């Protein structure tokens, strides 16, 4: 029997894709119940005991809910609550750097839950039935022996120093149940430079109540804090719940991904939430921060300037766009005529780090700010950001070494691993920034001397990157990370991200065959320090996937993306992508969720801003898919949809406005990008 190898590969790919998107895999703890919801069924789970945590943030509070389900389906919860703007004094024995992690915070066990009594016996919840995550987290129990059923919901207030636990008791019997309850009232005070901080835990369970058959009562636990003579948050819990629900509706009604794979669609929805909720009031205005129990009311050149800010224009989230502008403005205050390095962060509402390290931050800022300005499509804001972009590019130019690549003391990993005196990441980002700045300058009608100069510098830099970093590493014709380096590193993906494809085949092999694990791309696998071989940072995986899609490795990239997305959404650490392991124990830092969305925007759909009102696009429709769409895109000052459909050997691209009017249509073989302008 003669087998058509090409058709066999297509069928194999389709079956692999279906097994990930259409069935519950053996390692999955969770299942998708809607495009915006996942569920853990504790009664059917074969994975008990199980434990995890989830962070939820508002502008003045962050809460990490940690939960443990034992083998008998008994639930235990801890609530770690942060008030990011309240900064207590350090202890006598604390190291000085603690000032950068100084927040009023407390952890509360189930001891704060009101005690409920029925006929002089204390009520205890029945076994846990399920856990549901949908932008809030809900725990539903089976009825206890008394017939009372408990459901708990956790959420942050969107705007107040308040974290909420709402409890609902339902009578599942045919008879009325009379209850008595005691309430929690705890108070803790702390001191800091701003004065006295008062944290209070209060509950409002009824001291006496009768619950009729099939009826419920609802009460709450409020964890809240205030500064000096501030008033505590209002008692109107429903106002906070409505505010959180409004935020979630904003997320689900903008930038909607449609693919044949529900796992990708759902993780995309969750990623919009995590990327957008971690924005705080601060002395710098509204600013985005990573969160994760460590990083609040601060900004970084990588997380905020490079990773997440360029995402917000596509989402059309005004709060996110404001936070981006505020971040760039903060860095702009440190520009100087001497072109000395910028601080890499502003922590705790504006404090720069005591010993700034040049991590290639100017390249990160120029790359992110130019992308943000182009995608936002606001000429005034673009002009406001232009001095920072041009200053950062000039700084990078002054850091070129004798081989014409950019020197920096480290990269975003801050010397966790060796980076040499000039690394691939910094030069790649500088290259990408030069090209974006050239396009931005043309939109702002800057002189041809400037815009053409950036284009020429980028062309020279591309050659220098290839000459300096191009090498045979572990038998592959890819890149070394710095001059003396001899192992493959995750950031070999960055040339692909910025459009440098001379070594793409070997680089894709390096990423997917040599560095890939069940947790995506590892930092390195063959470092002499064996501990380094265990390290992974999801940001590296997300950049890698963006780059491999862009370079045309569509089916390989999709297979890896599906595998990775299934693990992050439905296995044992959910429902977001993470920062790193072992560092931070896989914390759900929020900017990484922005990078996940950008895998689709800039990778799968290949959107590249070329002007304030224009972009190019090279969608990568996988072999097993006939269509995909990205709807309610808010970039370039517009609101539009992109539809991509298979059309025999060609691909049909449509751009439509929100009234369904066709703005653009083209049948293409996608050998080169197509261009579109709203002008």
VOKE-798808 format. One record per residue: residue in three letters; x, y, z of N, C-alpha, C in turn. Coordinates in steps of 0.2 Angstrom, whole numbers, plus 2048, in hexadecimal, padded with zeros to 3 digits. Layout:
! VOKE-798808
alaXYZXYZXYZ ...
***
This chain:
! VOKE-798808
unk8047FA800800800800804806800 unk80380B7FB8078117FB8048167FF unk80781980480581E808807825806 unk80282A80580483180480683480A unk80D83580A81083881180D83E812 unk80C84380E80A84980F803849812 unk7FE84580F7F88448127F8841819 unk7FC83C81A7FD8398207FF83E826 unk80384282480684782980084C82B unk7FC84E8267F68528277F184F82B unk7F084882A7EB84582E7ED844835 unk7F48428367F784283D7F6848840 unk7F884E83D7F78548407F0856843 unk7EB85483E7E58558407E2851846 unk7E484B8467E384784C7E6849853 unk7EC84B8527F084E8587EC85485A unk7EA8598567E785F8587E085D85B unk7DC8588587D685785B7D7854862 unk7DC8508637DC84D8697DE85286F unk7E185886D7E285D8727DC861873 unk7D986386D7D386886E7CC86586F unk7CB85E86D7C585C86D7C3856873 unk7C98548767C884F87B7CB851882 unk7C984E8877CD84F88E7D384B88E unk7D884D88E7DF84988E7E0846895 unk7E48418967E583E89C7E78428A2 unk7EC8478A07EF84B8A57EA8518A7 unk7E58528A47E18588A57DD8578AC unk7DD85C8B07D985C8B67D38608B5 unk7D38658B07CE8698AF7CA8688A8 unk7C486B8A77C186A8A17BE87189F unk7BD8738997BB8798967B3878896 unk7B087D89A7A887D89A7A5882896 unk7A98878947A788D8907AD89088D unk7AD8958897B38988867B689C88C unk7B289E8917B58A28977B589E89D unk7B589789D7B48948A47B788D8A3 unk7BB88B8A87BD8848A97BB8818B0 unk7BA87B8B07B88778B67BC8718B8 unk7BD8718BF7C186B8C27BB8678C5 unk7BA8618C37B585D8C67B88588CB unk7B785A8D27BB8578D77B88508D8 unk7B284F8D67AF8488D77B18438D2 unk7B28458CC7B48418C77BC8418C6 unk7BF8458C97C78468C87CA8408CA unk7CF83E8C67D48388C87DA83B8CB unk7DA8428CC7E18468CD7E18488D4 unk7DD8468D97DD8488E07E38448E3 unk7E68478E87E584E8EA7E88538E5 unk7E58598E57E785F8E07E78658E4 unk7EC8698E17ED8708E47EF8758DF unk7ED87B8E07EF8808DB7ED8878DE unk7EF88D8DA7ED8938DD7EB8988D7 unk7E889D8D87E68A28D37E68A98D6 unk7E98AD8D27E98B48D47E48B88D0 unk7E18BD8D47DC8C28D17DD8C98D4 unk7DD8CE8CF7DF8D48D27DA8DA8D0 unk7DA8DF8D47D78E58D27DC8EB8D3 unk7D98F18D27DE8F78D27E18F88D9 unk7DE8F58DE7E18F68E57E28F08E9 unk7E18EA8E67E28E48EA7E48DF8E5 unk7E78DA8E87E98D48E57E88CE8E9 unk7E58C88E77E38C38EB7E68BC8E8 unk7E98B88EB7EB8B28E97E78AC8ED unk7E38A98EA7DF8A48ED7E289D8EC unk7E589A8F17E88938F17E388E8F3 unk7E38898F07DE8838F27E187D8F1 unk7DF8788F67E18728F77DB86D8F7 unk7DB8688F37D68638F37D985C8F5 unk7D785A8FA7DA8538FC7D784D8F9 unk7DA8478FB7D78418F77D08408F9 unk7CD8438FE7C68429007C28488FD unk7C584C8F97C18528F67BF8578FB unk7C38579017C285D9067C7863904 unk7C48689047C786F9017CA873907 unk7D08759067D387A90A7D5880906 unk7D48869097D688C9057DA891909 unk7DF8949067E289A9097E28A0904 unk7E18A69077E08AC9037E68B0905 unk7EA8B29007F08B69017EE8BD8FE unk7ED8C29027EA8C88FF7EF8CE900 unk7F08D28FB7F58D78FA7F28DE8F9 unk7F48E38FD7F28EA8FB7F88ED8F9 unk7F88EE8F27FF8EF8EF8018F78F0 unk7FD8FB8F27FF9028F38019048FA unk8008FF8FE8019009068088FD907 unk80D9019098148FE90A8168FF911 unk8168F99158188FA91C8208FB91C unk8228FD9228298FD92482C8F6924 unk8328F69228368F09228388EE929 unk8398E792A83C8E59318438E6932 unk8458E793884C8E89398518E3935 unk84F8DD9358548D89328528D792A unk84E8DB92784C8DA9208518DD91C unk8538D99168588DC9128558E390F unk8598E790C8578EE90A8528ED904 unk8548E89008508E78FA8488E58FB unk8478E49018408E290383B8E8901 unk83E8EE90183A8F49008378F38F9 unk8398EF8F58368EE8EE8318E98EE unk8308E68F482A8E18F48268E28FA unk8268E98FC8238EB90281B8EC901 unk8178E79038108E890280D8E6909 unk8078E990B8038E69108008E090D unk8018DA9107FF8D490E7FE8CF914 unk7F98CB9137F78C69187F48C0915 unk7F68BA9187F38B49167ED8B291B unk7E88B09187E28AE91D7E08A791B unk7DF8A39207DD89C91F7D589B920 unk7D38959207CB8949207C9896927 unk7CD89892C7CB89A9327C78A0932 unk7C78A492D7C38AA92C7BC8A992A unk7BB8A39287B48A29257AF8A192B unk7AA8A592B7A58A59307A389D932 unk7A289C93979F89693B79889693A unk79589093778E89093778C88993B unk78688A93E78488594377C883941 unk77B87C94177487A940773875945 unk76D87794976B87394F771871953 unk77587695577A87695A780872957 unk78087095178686D94E789871949 unk79087294879387694379387393C unk79187793879087593179787592E unk79987092A79F86F92679D86D91F unk7A087191A79E86F91379F868911 unk79B86690C79B85F90A7A285F905 unk7A38599027A98588FE7A885E8F8 unk7AE85F8F67AE8648F07AC8618EA unk7A78648E77A48628E17A88648DB unk7A986A8DA7AD86D8D47B08748D6 unk7B58768D27B887C8D27B787F8CB unk7B58858CB7B38898C47B788F8C4 unk7BB8908BF7BF8968BE7BC89A8B7 unk7BA8A08B87B78A48B37B98AB8B3 unk7BF8AD8B67C08B48B87BF8B58BF unk7BC8B18C27BB8B08C97BC8A98CB unk7BD8A78D17BD8A08D37B889E8D7 unk7B58988D67AF8968D97B088F8DC unk7AE88D8E27AF8868E57A88848E7 unk7A587F8E479F87C8E679F8758E9 unk79C8758EF79C86F8F379686B8F2 unk7968648F37908608F478D8628FA unk7868618FB78386290178685E907 unk78686190D78885E913783859915 unk78485691B77F85191D77985591F unk77985B92177385F92376F86191C unk77286091676F86291077086990E unk77586D91277787491077D87390B unk77C87790578287690078587D900 unk78C87D9007908839007938848F9 unk79388B8F779688D8F179A8938F3 unk7A18948F17A58998F37A789C8EC unk7A88A38EC7AA8A78E67AF8AC8E9 unk7B58AC8E67BA8B18E87BB8B68E2 unk7BC8BC8E47BE8C28DF7C18C88E2 unk7C48CC8DE7C78D28E17C28D88DF unk7C28DD8E37BE8E38E17C28E68DC unk7BF8E98D67C38EC8D17C68F28D3 unk7C38F68D87C68FD8D97C78FE8E1 unk7C68FA8E57C78FB8EC7CC8F68F0 unk7CE8F88F67D38F48F97CE8EE8FD unk7CC8E98F97C78E58FB7C88DE8F7 unk7C88D98FA7C88D28F77C28CE8FA unk7BE8CB8F67B78C88F87B78C18F8 unk7B48BE8FD7B28B78FC7AB8B78FE unk7A78B48F97A08B48FA79E8AD8FB unk7998AC9007978A59027908A4901 unk78D89F8FE78689E8FD785897900 unk78089790477D89190777688F904 unk77588990176F8878FE76C881902 unk76688290376287C906760877901 unk76387290176186D8FC75C8688FE unk75986990475486490774D866906 unk74886290874186490873F86890E unk74386991374186D91974587391A unk74287891E74687E91F74C87C924 unk75187F92375787E92875988592C unk75988493275B88A93676288A938 unk76589093776C89093876E89693D unk77489594077789B94477E89C941 unk7818A29427878A393F78B8A7944 unk7928A69447968AB94779A8AF942 unk79C8B59437A08B893E7A78BA93F unk7AB8BB93A7B28BD93B7B38C493B unk7B78C69407B98CD9407C08CE943 unk7C58CF93E7CC8CF93F7CE8D693D unk7D38D89417D68DF9407DE8DE941 unk7E28E193C7E98E193C7EB8E893A unk7F08EB93E7F38F193C7FA8F193B unk7FD8F59368048F59348068FD933 unk80C8FE93380E90593281390592C unk81390B92981790C923818914922 unk81C91691D81E91D91D81792191B unk81291E91980C92291780792291E unk80991E92380591E92980391892B unk7FD91792E7FA9119307F690D92B unk7F790792B7F39039267EF8FE92B unk7E88FE9297E48F992D7E18F4928 unk7E28EE92A7DF8E99267D98E592A unk7D48E49277CE8E292B7CB8DC927 unk7C98D692A7C58D19287BE8D192B unk7B98D19277B28D192A7AE8CD926 unk7A98C99297A48C592679D8C7928 unk7988C69247928C892678C8C2926 unk78E8BC9287898B79287848B992D unk77E8B792C7788B99307798B5937 unk7788B893C7788B49437738AF943 unk76D8B09407688AC9407648AC939 unk7638A693775F8A693075B8A092F unk7568A092C75389A92975389A922 unk75689491F75689391875188E916 unk74C89191274788D91074988890A unk74688290974887D9047498818FD unk74F87F8FA7518818F37528898F3 unk75388C8F97558938FA75C8938FC unk75F8998FC76689A8FE7678A1902 unk76C8A190576E8A89087758A9906 unk7778AF90577E8B19037818B6908 unk7878B590A78B8B990E7928BA90C unk7968BE90F79D8BF90C7A28C0911 unk7A88BF90F7AE8C19137B18C690F unk7B38CC9137B68D29107BD8D2913 unk7C28D290F7C98D39117CB8DA90E unk7CC8DF9127CD8E69107D28EA914 unk7D58EF9117DA8F39157D98FA913 unk7DB8FF9187DB9069177E1909919 unk7E390F9177E89139197E691991D unk7E89199247E791F9287DF920929 unk7DD9269277D59279287D1925922 unk7D492291D7CF9209187C991C91B unk7C491C9177BE9189187BF911915 unk7BD90C9197BD9059167B9905910 unk7BA90090C7B58FF9067AE8FE908 unk7AA9009047A29009057A08F8906 unk79A8F89097988F190B7948EE905 unk7948F28FF7908F08F97948EB8F5 unk7948E48F77988DF8F47968DE8ED unk78F8DF8EC78D8DE8E57908E38E0 unk7918E98E27958EE8DE79B8EB8DC unk79F8E88E07A68E58DE7A58DF8DA unk7A08DB8DB79F8D58D779D8D88D0 unk7988DD8CF7968E08C979C8E38C5 unk7A18E68C97A68E98C67AB8E48C3 unk7AC8DE8C67B08D98C47AD8D58BE unk7A68D58BE7A38D28B87A38D68B2 unk7A38DD8B37A38E28AE7AA8E18AA unk7AF8E18AF7B68E08AC7B78D98A8 unk7B48D48AA7B48CE8A77B08CE8A0 unk7AB8D28A07A78D289A7AB8D6895 unk7AF8DC8977B38DF8937B88DB88F unk7BB8D68937C08D28917BD8CD88C unk7B78CA88D7B58C58887B28C8882 unk7B08CF8827AD8D287C7B28D6878 unk7B88D58797BD8D88757C38D3873 unk7C68D486D7CB8D086B7CA8C886C unk7C58C68687C28BF8687C68BA863 unk7C98B58667CC8B08627C78AB860 unk7C78A985A7C38A38577C789F853 unk7C88998567CC8938537C888D854 unk7CA8878507C78818527C987E858 unk7CD88185C7D087E8627CD881868 unk7C987F86C7C68828727CB884877 unk7D087F8787D588187D7D988787B unk7DB8888757DE88F8737D9895874 unk7D38948727CE8998737CD89B87A unk7CD89687F7CB8978867D189A889 unk7D78988887DD89A88B7DE8A1889 unk7DD8A38837DD8AA8807D98AE884 unk7D28AC8867CE8B088A7D08B1891 unk7D38AC8947D68AC89B7DC8B189B unk7E08B18957E68B58957E48BC895 unk7DF8BE8917DD8C58917DB8C8898 unk7D88C389C7D68C58A37DD8C68A7 unk7E18C28A77E78C28AC7EC8C88A9 unk7EC8C98A37F08CE8A07EE8D58A2 unk7E78D58A37E48DC8A47E28DE8AB unk7E18D98AF7DF8DA8B67E48DD8BB unk7EB8DC8B97F08DD8BD7F38E58BC unk7EE8E98BD7EF8F08BC7ED8F48C2 unk7F28F88C57F18FB8CB7F19038CB unk7ED9068D07EE90D8D17F590E8D4 unk7F99138D27FF9148D580191B8D5 unk80791D8D88099248D780B9268D0 unk80C9218CC80E9228C58079228C1 unk8019218C47FB9218C07F99198C0 unk7F59178BC7F39108BB7F990D8B7 unk7FC9088BA8019048B88008FC8B8 unk8028F98B38028F28B38088EF8B7 unk8078EA8BA80C8E68BE80C8DF8BD unk8118DB8BE8118D48BD80D8D08C2 unk80C8D28C98088CE8CE80C8C88D0 unk8098C38D180C8BD8D380E8BC8DA unk80B8C18DE80D8C18E58148C48E7 unk8178C78E281D8CA8E381E8D18E0 unk81B8D38DA81C8D98D68168DD8D5 unk8158E28D980F8E68D98118EE8D9 unk80D8F28D680E8F98D58158FB8D3 unk8178F78CE81E8F88CB81E8F68C4 unk8228F98C08238F78B982A8F58B7 unk82A8F18B28318EE8AF8318EF8A8 unk8378F08A58388F189E8368EB89A unk8378E589D8358E089982D8DE89A unk82B8DD8A08248DB8A181F8E089E unk8208E68A081B8EB89E81D8EF898 unk8238F18978248F58918258F088A unk8278EA88B8288E68858238E1885 unk8218DD88A81C8D88898158DA888 unk8128DD88D80B8DE88E8088E488B unk80C8EA88B8098F08898078F0881 unk80B8ED87D8098ED8768038E9875 unk8018E58797FB8E18797F48E587A unk7F48EA87E7EE8ED8807EB8F187A unk7EE8F48757EA8F78707E68F286C unk7E88EC86B7E48E78687DE8E586C unk7DF8E58727D98E38777D48E9877 unk7D78EF8767D38F58777D18F687E unk7D58F48837D48F688A7D78FC88C unk7D390188D7D590888E7DA908895 unk7D890489A7DC9048A07E390289E unk7E38FD89A7EA8FA8987EE8FF894 unk7EA90288F7EE90788B7F190D890 unk7ED90F8957EF9148997F591289D unk7F590B8A07FA9098A380190889F unk80090789980690689480990D894 unk80591289280891989280B91B898 unk80891A89E80B91C8A48129188A5 unk8129128A381990E8A481E91289F unk81C91389982191689582391D897 unk81F92189A82092789C8259278A2 unk8249228A68299218AC8309208AA unk83191C8A583891B8A283A92189F unk83692589C83892B89883B93089D unk8399308A383B9358A88439348AA unk84692E8A884D92C8A985192D8A3 unk84E93089D85293189885893789A unk85D93689786293B89986793D893 unk86A94289386E94488D87594088D unk87793D89287D93989287C932890 unk87593088F87492A88C876924891 unk87692589887792089C87191C89D unk87291689F86C91189F8669138A3 unk8609108A185A9118A485990C8AA unk85690E8AF8549098B48509038B0 unk8518FD8B284D8F88AF8468F78B2 unk8448FB8B883E8FA8BB83D9008BF unk8369018C18349068C68309028CB unk8329008D182F8FC8D582B9008DB unk8268FD8DE8239008E38219088E2 unk81E9098DC81B90F8DB8209148D9 unk8269128D582A9178D38319168D5 unk8339128DA83A9128DC83E90E8D7 unk8439118D484890D8CF84C9088D4 unk84E9038D18538FE8D48599028D6 unk85C9008DC8629038DF8689028DA unk8698FD8D786E8FB8D386C8F98CC unk86A8FE8C78688FC8C186C8F88BD unk8698F38BA86D8EE8B686B8EF8AE unk86F8F08AA86D8F18A386B8EA8A0 unk8658E989F8638E289D8618E2896 unk8638E88928608E988C85A8EC88C unk8598F08918528F38938508F888D unk8558FC88B8539018868518FE87F unk8538F887E8518F487884A8F2879 unk8498EF87F8428ED88183D8F3881 unk83F8F988383A8FE88383990187C unk83E90187883D9048728398FF86E unk83A8F986E8368F386B82F8F486D unk82E8F48738278F48768238FA875 unk82690087682390687582190886E unk82690686982490786281E903860 unk81E8FC8628198F88608128FB863 unk8128FD86980C8FF86D80A905869 unk80E90A86780C91086480990F85D unk80C90B85A809909853802906854 unk8029018587FB8FD8597F690185C unk7F89068607F390A8637F090F85E unk7F49118597F19168547EF91D856 unk7F291F85C7F092685E7F792A85D unk7F692F8597FB9338567FE93785C unk7FA93A8607FD93E86680193A86B unk7FF93486D80292F87180992D86E unk80892B86780E92986481492F864 unk81293586381693B86381993B86A unk81593A86F81793B87681D935877 unk81C93087482092A87682792A871 unk82692E86C82C92E86783393086B unk83393586F83A93687283D930876 unk83892D87983B92787D83D921878 unk83A92087383C91B86E84291D86B unk84392386884992686584F92686A unk84E928870853928875856921876 unk85191C877853915878857912873 unk85591486C85891186785F914866 unk86091A86886791E86886B91A86D unk86891987386C91687986F90F876 unk86A90B87386C90587087290586B unk87190B86787690C86287D90D865 unk87D91186A88391386E88690D872 unk8829078728859018768878FC871 unk8878FE86A88A8F98668918F7867 unk8938F186789A8EF86889E8EF861 unk8A48ED8618A88ED85B8A58E9855 unk8A18E485789E8DF8528978E2850 unk8958E885388F8EB8518888E8854 unk8898E48598838E285D8838E5864 unk87D8E586787C8E986D87F8E6874 unk8838EA8778858E887E8808E9883 unk87F8E488887B8E588E87E8E1893 unk87D8E38998808DF89F87C8D98A0 unk8768D889E8728D289F86C8D289A unk8678CE89B8618CE89885B8CE89D unk8558CD89B84F8CD8A08508C88A5 unk8548C38A48558BE8AA85A8C08AF unk85D8C68AE8618CA8B48668C58B7 unk86A8C28B28708BE8B486E8B88B8 unk8688B58B78678AF8BA86B8AA8B6 unk86C8AB8B08708A78AB8758AC8A8 unk87B8A98A68808AE8A287D8B189C unk87F8B789B87D8BA8948838BD891 unk8898BD89388E8C089088E8C8890 unk8928CB88B8928D288B88D8D5886 unk88B8D18818868D387C8828CC87B unk87B8CD87B8778C787B8728C8875 unk8708C287286B8C286D8658C586E unk8628C587485B8C887585C8D0874 unk8618D38778618DA8778628DD86F unk8668D986C8678DC8658618DA860 unk85D8D48628578D385E8528D885F unk8518DA86584C8DF86784E8E6864 unk8548E78648568EE8618548EE85A unk8568E88578548E784F84D8E884E unk8498E58528418E685183F8ED853 unk8428F08588408F78598428FC854 unk8488FB85184A8FF84B8458FF845 unk8428F984483D8F883E8378FB840 unk8348FA84682E8FD84882F905849 unk83490784B83590E84C835912845 unk83890E84083891183A831912837 unk82D90D83882690D83682291383A unk82391384082091884482291F842 unk82992084182B92683F828929839 unk82792483482392682E81C92882F unk81992583381292783581292E838 unk81792F83C81793684081B93B83B unk81C93983581F93E830826941833 unk82A93C83683193E83883593E832 unk83B94183283F94282C84193B829 unk84293B82384593582084C933822 unk84F93882485693782785593282D unk85093383184F92F83784D928835 unk84792883284492283084891D82C unk84B92082785091C82285691A826 unk85891E82B85E91D82F85C917833 unk85691683685591083A85490A836 unk85290B83085190582B858902829 unk85D90782886490582686790282C unk8669058328699028388678FB839 unk8608FA83885E8F38398618EE834 unk8628F082E8658EC82986C8EA82B unk8708EF82D8768ED82F8768E9835 unk8728EA83A8728E68408708DF83F unk86B8DE83A8698D78388708D3836 unk8748D683287A8D383087F8D1836 unk87F8D683A8838D68408818D0845 unk87A8D08468778CB84A8798C4847 unk8798C384187A8BC83E8818BB83E unk8868C083D88D8BF83D88F8BD844 unk88D8C184988F8C085088C8BA854 unk8858BA8538828B48578818AE853 unk8818AE84C8808A88488858A384A unk88389D84B88889884D88589184C unk88988C84C88788584D887883854 unk88188285788088185E87D87A85F unk88087686287E86F86387C86C85C unk88086D85787F86B85087A86E84C unk87787484E87287784B87487E849 unk87388084387588784087088C842 unk87188E84886C89384B87089884F unk86F89A8558728A085887589E85F unk87B8A186087D8A086787A8A786B unk8798A68718768AC87587B8B1876 unk8818B08778868B587888D8B2875 unk8928B68758988B487189B8AD873 unk89B8AC87A89F8A687C89A8A087D unk8948A187B88F89C87D88F896879 unk88D89087C88E88A878888885879 unk88288887C87C88487D87688887A unk87188487886B88787586788B87B unk86589087A86189487F85A89687C unk85589788084E89887E84E89F879 unk8528A487B8518AA8778548AA870 unk8568A486D8588A38668528A4862 unk84C8A58658468A68628458AD85F unk8488B28638478B98628488BB85B unk84E8B985784E8BB8508488B984C unk8458B484D83F8B284A8398B784B unk8398B98518338BE8538348C4850 unk83A8C784F83B8CD84B83D8CC844 unk83C8C684183C8C683A8428C4837 unk8478C183B84E8BF83884D8B7838 unk84D8B583184B8AE8308518AA82D unk8578AD82C85C8AA82985E8A382C unk85D8A283285E89B836858898839 unk85289A83584C89883884B890839 unk84D88C83484C88583584F88283B unk85688483B85A881841857884848 unk85588A84885388D84E84C88A850 unk84888884B84188584D84387E850 unk84887A84D84A87485084D875857 unk85087A85885387B85E84E87C864 unk84988086284388186683F87B868 unk83D87886283887386383A86C864 unk84086B862843864863848864869 unk84C86986A85286886E85086C875 unk84C87187584A87587B84387487E unk83F87187A83887087C83786A881 unk83386C88683186788B82986788C unk82786389181F86489281D86B894 unk82286F89782187589982387B894 unk82487988E82687D88882D87E888 unk83088388683788488483B88588B unk84088188C844882892849888890 unk84C88B89585189089485788D891 unk85A88789485F88489185E87C893 unk86187888F86187189186886E892 unk86D87188F87486E890879873893 unk87787789887B87B89C87F8778A1 unk8868788A288A8748A78878748AE unk88387A8AF87F87A8B68798768B5 unk8788708B787286C8B686C86F8B8 unk86C8738BD8668768C086387B8BB unk86787E8B68648828B186087E8AC unk8618788AB85D8748A78568738A9 unk8548748AF84D8738B184987A8B1 unk84D87F8AF84A8868AF8458878A9 unk83F8898AA83B88C8A48388928A6 unk8378978A183489D8A282F89D89C unk82889E89D82389D8988248A3893 unk8278A98958288AE89082C8AC88A unk8318A788C8358A48868318A0881 unk82D89C88482989888082489C87C unk8218A187F81C8A587B81F8A9876 unk8258AC8778298AF87182B8AA86C unk82D8A486E82F89F86982989D865 unk82389C86781D89B86381B8A085F unk81C8A686181A8AC85D81F8AC857 unk8268AB85882B8AB85382A8A684E unk82889F85182889A84C82289A848 unk81C89D84A81689E8468188A3841 unk81B8A984381D8AE83E8228AB838 unk8268A783A82B8A483582889F831 unk82289D83281E89882D81E891830 unk82189083682088983881988783B unk81488883880D88883A80B88283E unk80B87C83B80987683E80D874844 unk81487584381887384981687884F unk81587E84D81488385380D882856 unk80888085280287F854802878859 unk80587385780686D85B80986F862 unk80E87386281187586880D87A86C unk80987E86980588386C7FF87F86F unk7FC87B86C7F787786F7F9873875 unk7FF87087580186C87A802870880 unk80687687F80787B88480187E887 unk7FC8808837F68838857F287E889 unk7F28788877EE87388B7F1872892 unk7F78728937FB8718997F987789E unk7F987D89B7F888389F7F18848A1 unk7EC88289D7E588489E7E287E8A2 unk7E48788A17E08728A37E386D8A7 unk7EA86D8A87EE8688AC7EE86A8B3 unk7F486B8B67F586C8BD7F78738BF unk7F88788BB7F987F8BD7F68838B9 unk7F08858BB7EB8898B67E988F8BA unk7E68948B67E48938AE7E88988AA unk7EE89A8AC7F289F8A87F989C8A7 unk7FC89F8A280389E8A18078A08A7 unk80D89E8A88118A08AE8178A48AD unk81A8A68B28218A98B18268A48B1 unk8288A08B682E89C8B682D8978BB unk8328928BA83388C8BF83A88B8BE unk83E88A8C483B8898CB8398908CE unk83C8958CB83C89C8CE83489E8CE unk8328A08D482B8A38D482689D8D4 unk8288978D48238918D481E8928CF unk81F8948C981B8958C481589A8C5 unk8178A08C88128A58C980F8A78C3 unk8098A98C38058AC8BD8068B38BC unk80C8B58BB80E8BC8B980A8BE8B3 unk8078C48B48028C68AF8048C88A8 unk80A8CB8A780C8CD8A080D8C789C unk80F8C189F80F8BB89B8098B9897 unk8038BB89A7FD8BA8977FC8BE891 unk7FE8C48917FE8C888B8038C5886 unk8088C288880C8BF8838098B987F unk8058B68838018B08817FC8B387B unk7F98B887C7F48BB8777F88BD871 unk7FE8BF8728028C286C8048BC868 unk8058B686B8068B08668018B0861 unk7FB8B28627F68B185D7F68B8859 unk7F68BD85C7F58C48587FB8C4853 unk8018C48568078C585280A8BF84F unk8088B985180B8B384F8068AF84A unk8018AC84D7FC8A98497F98AD843 unk7F78B38457F48B88407F98BC83D unk7FF8BD8408058C083C8048C783C unk8008CB8407FF8D28408058D6842 unk8078DA83D80D8DE83F80B8E683D unk80B8EA8428098F184180F8F483D unk80C8F88388118FB833810903833 unk80B90583780990C83780490D83C unk80291383E7FD9158437F6912840 unk7F591183A7EF90F8377F0909832 unk7F59068337F790082E7FA8FB831 unk7FA8F582E7FD8EF8307FE8EA82A unk8038E682B8048E08268028DA82A unk8008D48277FE8CE82A8008C8825 unk8028C38298038BD8258008B782A unk7FA8B68297F78B182E7F98AA82C unk7FA8A68317FC89F8307F789A832 unk7F389882D7ED89482E7EF88D82E unk7EF8898347F18828347EE87D82F unk7F187882E7EF8738297E887082B unk7E786F8317E186C8347DB871835 unk7DC8778337D787C8347D587F82E unk7CE88082D7CB8848277CA88B828 unk7CA88D82E7C98948307CB896837 unk7CC89D8387CE89F83E7CC8A783E unk7CB8AA8437C98B18437CB8B484A unk7CD8BB8497CE8BF84F7CA8C584E unk7C58C58537C08CA8537C08D0858 unk7BD8D58567BD8DB85B7C48DD85D unk7C88DE8587CF8E18597CE8E8859 unk7D18EB85E7D08F285F7D68F685D unk7DB8F485A7E18F78587E18FC853 unk7E69018527E690684D7E090B84D unk7DD90B8537D89108547D190D851 unk7D190784F7CB90484C7C88FE850 unk7C38FB84D7C08F58507BE8F184A unk7C28EB84A7C18E78447C28E0845 unk7C08DC8407C18D58407C58D283B unk7C98CD83C7CD8CA8377CA8C2836 unk7C98C08307C78B982F7CB8B682A unk7CE8B082C7D28AD8277CF8A6825 unk7CE8A481F7CB89E81D7CF89B817 unk7CF8948187D28908137CE89180C unk7D18928077CE8928007D288E7FB unk7D18887FB7D58837F77DC8847F9 unk7E08867F47E88867F57E988D7F8 unk7E48927F87E68997FA7E289A801 unk7E489F8047E18A280A7DD8A8809 unk7D78A980B7D38AF80B7D38B3811 unk7D58B98117D68BD8167D08C3816 unk7CC8C481B7C78C981B7C88CD821 unk7C88D48207C78D98257C18DC825 unk7BD8DC82B7B68DF82B7B68E4831 unk7B18E98307B08ED8367AB8EA83A unk7A98ED83F7A48EA84479D8EA842 unk79C8ED83C7958ED8397958E7834 unk79A8E483379B8DE82E79D8E1827 unk79E8E78277A08E98207A78E781E unk7A88E48187AE8E28167B38E7814 unk7B98E88187BE8ED8167C38EA812 unk7C48E48127CA8E180E7C98DA80D unk7CB8D78077CB8D08067D08CE801 unk7D38C98027D98C77FE7DA8BF7FE unk7DA8BC7F87DC8B57F87E48B57F7 unk7E78B27FB7EF8B27FB7F28AB7FC unk7F88AA7F97FC8A47FB8008A5801 unk8008AC8048038AD80A80B8AC80A unk80E8AD8048158AD8048188B3806 unk8148B88068168BF8098118C280D unk8128C781180D8CA8158088CE811 unk8028CF8137FD8D380F7FD8DA814 unk7FC8DF8107FC8E68147F58E9814 unk7F38EC8197EC8F08197ED8F681D unk7E98FB81B7EA90281E7E290481F unk7E19078257DB90A8267DA911824 unk7E09148217E091B81E7DB91C818 
***
